[in-house]
Structures are given as structure tokens and as C-alpha cells.
């Protein structure tokens, strides 16, 4: 953290003391009645309706000031937009005492201060809808200056782009970059659209544990913590899958959860150690039904978020309109590498990796090797929404065996813009087969695979009560948000992305 104050910060603290000396509380009681927002005024005001705008009250942050002597124009910003205000000395100081204007407004107010204003709306000679201020109130004195962002005709042409600033001080980034606020508003629309889609079809939103005794439901490295009262290790969840399937066992037909998950792995433009997964599970359905449902949900969500099924990411147009292409993982690998690996054993797969210059290590089993081949040589080619289907059994320890294709399982991954967006199965509901698959994972763990699954004995017990045939899916919400808002980094769709501790100047 900063050890010394900048010159501007020193000046602002001096102004704070001067305000207090004048008897003005720079942080008054919070109640300030707001009757209008900036966007409401700008969108609905007309000269014909001016009688309806003779008394407006609005609060916002000062973003710019133009000094004209006995009058000022300024721009304030609330949560919806920016609007111009006009402050005239004799209007806010009708008596002999002009201190409120000449000292408080002109000398002690700064860019970034939060104020409340009351007055009437009018149109300037240049045609700009503005508020003629009759009274203003300081609501919060800003002690730290905002980054300077210049605008002209409503266009930002030198927005703050320093990533260290943007991600570490997101609160300031949101103030000075309106497009950032818009991104997160659209993300909320996206989540609401998904919830509406699921709720309208009878799905039940639930909550499952974040602290788990077994980090199950995915192949990933967990964060470990300790519960003092129970004196046991606990894990931050890497997935909520096994708990949601317990609810299917318990009699719910369709459950879903927006799950905050944690994986103790690398960080890059598409990975953050803390992220959100939407998972839902539906009794008496399979992965073929899930593909159709996924197409419908994403098409509707894209329209609700952007008004169109199309989005632009890095100048590439992506269309979420159904139906989506479908191709098996073996056919995808053959198409992009020339190798037919469908009948290969582990040694043969290692040889293919060597020829393709894909790094491997002894801990990798057959499933991991296939995953490395697909991820390293194929995945990036699928830009438009594509279902990669019918995975080898070694890659999918929680998935039902394929009804027609020995050695495969009924699984798909949805790939968009070269990245996995969703992973879905016809769920494995045979408790004996599931126990065998878990034991295979333990053997991989013994070989040194620190992402192999633990055995969840309670989940096996739940399966022994009988789980109906079930389809399940998990969506990476941040990755989907990146696509629908046109962002290229996961940090741009996380309000507070994980960062290294800030260096101090002490």
C-alpha cells in the first residue's frame, strides 16, 4: 500500500479540514431523496414536458467542471449515465453570503466528490439537456483523485487501460470507464436469462456446501484448509456435481446451482482460481437431450444479453443460433492431426504425443494423454459453437458407458472460440461401475497425478439407493460471459480478479 500521500491527496485533506471548519460535514447522514436518474431525465425530458421536471433531485459524482466566473457548468455521473448541471452563484446563494458558491463550490469541491443537487431541467443553447441547480449538498468528499479520462461527443478516447490499475482498483475503473459497468450489467442480464430459462421449465435452484471433506465432482487440484472444532482437513469445492446428484437420488427431478468453485491451479486469460460454474441435473434425460437444451438456452440467453444471437470477440463473429455442429473427439483429432487414435493403447498415445511435440510425464494415463492431444492440437479450431462428443471411458470417471460404442462414454464438451464452455454427461448411475472408476482414479493418484479424483464413499452410498437415469452439465459462467460481452480475458468479466499481493513502499 502507499506509504506517503501525493501532492493532490495532501491538498484534498486540507480542503476536508476547511469544510469542517465551515461547519460542513463532508460525510453527512446517508439519506438524500433521489427523484430521478440521469438516464431517465435525458431519455424522457422534452420542452413540452418541462413542467414535469420543475423539481428534480439527483445524486452523483462530479466528473468535470467548466468555470465561467459567476456560473459553472459541471457533469455529474450516477449509476445510469452522466448529465450536465448548471450552477449559478446567485441561485444557490440568494442572500448576501456567497460562501457556498465562492468558497465551497469553487475552491473546495473536486472531481470525484459525490454531491446531491436539486433544481429544474432545461435545454441549453447547444441543445444539451441539463439541470439548473437551485441547491446542492456535499454527500462524500473524495480524498484520492480519479484517473483523468478525456471524452468528446460522448466518446471516450483515452480510457484507462493499465491492467494493474483496472483489476486491483476495480472501484475506480468502474467510475471512469462506463463501458466496464456496461459489461457487468450485461453479465447480470445473462445470468438472469439463464435462471429464467431454467425456472420456467420447472428447475429448482439449490445451494450445496463450499467446504467439503472430499473434493469431488471434477479432476482438479483443490485448496486445503482446516476446521479447528472438528480437527479435520477440509477442501474448498472444485465442483458441486456429486451433491447435486445426491439431490436427484433424493427425489428432485431437475436441480441447478450457480456454484462458486475454487481450483488451486494456474492463472491465465481464461483461468482464475475462483470462478463460477452453473451445473444442472435432470432425471430421465440423456446427453442427446442435453445438447438440444443447451442450444435452446444459449440462443435465448444471447438474445436476452445482446439483443441478437451474434456476438463479436476479437473481430470474429460468433453465432449462438441453434443447431450446433457435432463431432466425436476421435474424429476431431483425426481431422486436425491425421492420427486415428481410437484403438491406441497408452504407449501408442505417448508416441503420437512425441510426434506432435506434446509434452507428457509418467503420471499421465490414457485419458490425460488424449486430453492433451485434443487440447493442444484441435480445440483452438472450433470457433463457432461445436459439441465434441463420445469420449473414451478413461477421460470420464463420472459418465455412463456409451449404449452403442464400447470403450466410450456418453459425454460432450461444448467448444466456442477455441475454449471449453460446457461439459455434459449421461450420468453414471451404476454404483458398482462408479466404485471401479473411482479406484482407477486412485491408481492414477498413486502414479503422481495430483488432479485425479478422490473416492467419495458417501456418494457411492447415495448411488446404492438408486439414482434415476440422469443428464448433467456444467457451464463456465465467466467463459460464457467473455463470449457474450466480447472480452478476451477472464479478468475483464470478474469484478475482483485474483492478483498477487500489492507491493508496499515502506
N, C-alpha and C positions, 0 to 999 in steps of 0.2 A: 504494500500500500504506500501511498505518497506520504513522505515524512515532512515535507515543507510545503507551504502554500505558495501558489503563483501570485504574481502581482495583482491579477484580476480578482483572485479569491480574497486577497487582503482587502482590496477596495470594497468588495461586496460585504465583507464583515463590518467594515466601517460604516457603510450605509445602513446595515442592520441596526447598529447601535444608534445611529442618528434617528432612525424611525422610532426606536424605542424611547429615545429622549423626547420625541414629539408626542409621545403617548399613543403611538400606533402599534398595535400588536401585529407583528409580521406573520404570526401563525394563529389566527383567531379561531374561535369555536367553529366547527365544520359546517354548520347549517347556512346554506346560501340557496335561496329558492331560484331554480333554473326553470324558465318557462319555454325556452326554445333552444334548439341546437343550431349550429352554423349551417349545416346542410338543409335543415328544414326552412330556414329563412331564405337561403339562396334559391332553393327549388320552388318555393311557393309564393314569394313576395312579388307583387306587381303594383304599379302605381294605382290601379283600380282598387286594390285591396289594402291600401296603406292604412286605412282606419283600423284594420285588424292588427296592425303592427305598431300602434302608437305607444304600447307599453310592452317591451320585451326585456327579459333578464337572461343573461348568458354568462357562462364562466369559461375561461380558457387561459392558455399560456401565451404571453407576449412573444411573437416571433420576429417582428420588425417594427421600427418606428421611423417616421419621417417628420422632422421638426420644422414647423412653419411659424415659429415665433409664438404668437398668442393662440395658436391652434396646432394640433398634431394629427396626422393620420398614423394609425398603427394596424398591425394584423395580429389577431389572436387565433389560437388553434384549440378546438375542443376535440372530443373523441371522434367526431364525424367529419370535420373539414376545417378550413380556415375562412375567416371573414374579416373584412376591413372595419375598423372603428374610427370615428372622428371625435376628437376631444378638443373642445374649445374652452379657453380659460374662464370666461365669464359665465359659461353654462354650469360648470361644476363648482365654481366659486362665485356665486351671485352677490355675495356681500363684499365688504372691503378687504377681508382677509383672503389673500390669494395663495396662501401657503400650500394648500392641497395641490394646486397646479404647479406653481413656480418652484416649489421645493420637492414635494413628494413625487409628483408625476415626472417633472423634467429632470430632476437630479438624482432621485433615489430609486427609481424604477429601472429594471434591467431586462434585457432579452432573457426569456426563460421564467420570469416571475409569473405566478398564477394570479389572475385578477377576476373579479366579477364586475360586470357592467350592466347598467340599466339605462334604457333610453328608447328611441324610436328608430324605425328603419326608413331609409331613404335611398334614392339613387343619385350618385354623383354625376357631374357633368360629363364624365367619361363613360357613364353607363354602368358603374360598379355598384352593386347592392352593398350598402354599408349601414352601420349602426351609429346614430348620433347620440353620444354618451351624455347623460344627464347626471349620472352618479357612478363612481367606480369605487371598488373595495379591494384592498390587497388581501389575498387569501393565502399566499405562500411565497416567501422570499427565497429565490434561488441563489445559493451561495457558490455555485460552480457554473461557469459559463458553458453554454452549449457549443458544439462544433458549428462552424459557420457553413451554411449551405445556401448557395445562391439560386434564386428562381427567376424566371422571366416568362410572363404569359402563362403561368401555371405549370411550366416545365422545369423540373429540377435538372440542372446541367453540371453540378459538381457535387453530387450526393456523396456522403461519407462512405468510403469503400474499404477503409482499413479494417481487416478482419479481426485483428486483436481487439480493436475498439468495439466493433459490431457485436461480437459474440460475448465479450467479457462485460460490456456495458450495454446490454440489450435495451435497458430502460431509456438510455439516451438515444440509441439507434432508432427506437420506435418514435421518439419525439421528432427527430429531424428528417426521417425518411418515411413519408406517408405510404410508399409502396410496400414497405415492410409490414406495416399494420394491415394493409390490404391482404397480404399473403396469409397472415394468421386469421383474418376474418374468413377468408375462403376455406382455410383448413377446418374451421368450425362448421361452416356450411357443409363441407364434405362429410364430417363425422355425423352431423345431424341427418344428412340424407341417408347414410348407411343405417343409422338407427331407425329411421322411418321405414326404410325398406324391410328391415328385419321385424320390427314391431307390427307392421301392417300384415305380415304373414304369420303372426302368432308366436314369434320367438320371444323368449324370456331373458332379459338382461340380468346377470348374476355377478357376484363377487366371490373370488376364491383367494386362498392365502398367498401372501407375498413371501412370508417366511416359511420355508419348507424344510422338513427333516431329510427329504430325498429330492435332489434337483432333477426332476424327471420331465419327460414330455418333449425333449429336444436333445440334439447332440451338440453340446457346448460346454465351455468351462465356466463354472459358477463362481460367484463371490461367496466367501465364507465369513460367518460371524459367530458369536457365542451368546447363548442365552444363560444369563447368570443364575436365575432362580432354578431352572431345570438342570443347569450344568451340562448342557449338550451343545454340540455344534449345530448351527442352522445355516441354511443357504438362501440367498435371495433368488427368487424363482427365475429360471431360464425359460419356462413356458408354463401355461396353465392347463395344458391338454389333458393330463391324467385326472385332474379334479373335475373338469367339465364332463369327461366320460363317466366319472363316478355318478354325476347327476343324471346322465342318461340311464345308467343302471337303476338309479333311484326312482325313475318313472317319468321324468320330463322328456318331452318329445323333441324340443328344439331350444337350446340354450346358447347364449353368446356372452362374451365379455371383452371389453377394451382393457387389455391387460398390460400393466407396466412391467416390463421384463428387464433383466439385468444379466449381461454376459461379460465375463472377465477376459475380454479379447481385444484385438487391435482396434484402432480408431482411424477412419479414413473418410472419404467423401460420401460413403454410403453406410458407414457403421459408427454407432455411438454406443458406449457401454450401457446406457439406459435408454430404452426405446419402448414403443407401444405396438402391441400385436392385437389385432382383432381375431379371435377364434370363435367359430360356432360349429355346433354338432347337432345333427338331425337324425332322429331314429327312422329306420325303414327306408333309407335312401342310400345311394352309392355314388362313386366318384363321377360317373357319367351325368347323373342328375346335378351334381355339384358344379360341373363345368357350365351347364346351361344357367344355373342360378347365379354363378359368378359373373357370367356375361351380362345378364339382365341387371344385376346390382351395380356393376361398374358403369354400364351405359347410363343408367338413371342417375348415378352419383356424379358422373362427369357433367351431365346437363344441369343438375342442381348446383354444382360448383361454379361452372363457367358459362352456362347457357348454351353449351354445344358439346357434342361428343368428342370434339377435337381439341387438342392442346399442342403447344409449341414448346419443345425443350431443345435448347441449343440450335435453333433454326430448323429442327426436324419436327415435322408434323406427325403426331400420333393420334390415331382414331380409335376410340373406345366402343364404337358401334359394333354390336354383335352381328354375326358369329365370329369367333376367333379361330385361327389356324390351329390344327392339332397334328403333332408328330411325336413318335416314340423317341426315347432318349437314344436307343441304339441307332435308329435311322438318322437322327440328328448328328451323332458322332460320325457315322459313315459318310454323311453328306459333306461334313466340314473337315474331316481328316483323311478320308479314304480308307479307314480301317473298319472292318466288320468285327467288333469285339463281343458279339452276342454269345459266342461259345467259348470265350477265352477263360483260362484259369488265372490265378494270381501272378504266376511267373510270366505268363504271356502278356498280361496287362502291364507289368513292370517294364517289359521290353518295349511295348508300344510307347509308354511314357518316355523311355530313354530316347527313342527315335523322334518323338515330338518335342524333346528337350523340356520335359516337365519334371521338376524336382520331386523326388519321393524320399521316404525314410522307412526303416523297417517296421515301424508301428502301424503303417497303413495296410489295412486289409483290402479285399477285393472291392468292397463298396466305396471306400475312400479313394482308391485309385481311379475308379470310373468317374467319381465326382470331380476329381482333379482334371481329368481329360475333358469332361464336358465344360467345367468352369473355365479352363484355360484356353480352349480352342473353339468352343461352339457358342456359349451363352451370349457373347457380345454381338452375334449376328442377328439376334431376334429383337428387332426394334418395335414392330407392331405387335400387339398382344398375341401371344402364342402359348398354347398348352403343350408342355413337354410331358409325355405320358409313359406309363408302363415301365417302371424302374425295376432293376434287379432287386431281389429279396435282401441282399446284403446291405443295400443302401437304406433300407426302410424297416427298422425293427418294430414299428407300431402299426404296420399296414397289412391288410388282408391279402392272402395269396391270390394271384390272378385266376379267375374262374376258367380261362381258356388257354393260358400261356404258362407252362411250367417254368419255375425259376424266377418269375416276375411277380410283381405286386400291382394292385390297382391304385395307382398314385399318379398325380400330376403336379407339376410346378407351372405357375403362370410367369412367363418371362416377358417383360416390357422394357424397351430401351436398353436391352442387354443386361438386365438385372432381374433376379427373382423377386416377385412381388407377392406371390402367394404359394402355399404348399398344401396339398389336399390329398386325402386318402379315402378309400373304403376302409373303415377302421377294423383292425384285427380284434375279433371278439372271442376267439378261441383261447381260453386261459392256459391250456397246456402248450399250445404253439407259442403263446406270448412268453411263457416262462422260458422256453427253449431259446427264443430270440434274445431275451434279457441275458441269459447265460452266455450266448455268443458275444454280447457286448462286454461282459466281464472278462472274457478271454482277450478281447482287444485291449481292454484297460491294462491287463497284465503284460501285454506287449509294449505298453508305454503310450497308448492313445489316451491323452488326458481329456478328450472330448467324448469318450464313449459313455453310454448310459449306465446309471446305477440300476440295480434291481429294486423296484418298488413293490414290496411284498403286500402292502395293503391294497394297492391297485390290483394285484393278482387276485387277492381275496374278493375284491369287488367283482371282478370278471367271473369268478366262480359262482356268483349269484345269478349270472346270466345277463349279458348286455345285448339288447336287440341289434340287428344289423344297422349300422350307423355310417353316415358320411360326415367327415370333419374337414375343416380348412382353417388355415392361419394366414392373415394378411399382414404384411409390414406396413403399418399406417404411415410412418414417415416416408417410406419409399413411394407409396401411392400419392402422398401429399406433394412430394417433389415433382412427380409427373404432372399432377393436375394444376400446380401453380407455376410450372416452368422453371423450377430451381434445379441446380446441378450438384448441390452439396446438402447433405442431411443437416448440417449446422444451420442452414437457412430456413428449415422448417421446424427447428427446435427453438423454443423461446430462450432456453438457457442451456446450450450445449456444454458437455463436459470439456474442461480445459485444464491445463497444468496450473498448479498454484502460482499466483501472481508474485513476481519478484518485488522485493521491497527496496527502498532507497536508504534504509537505515545503515 
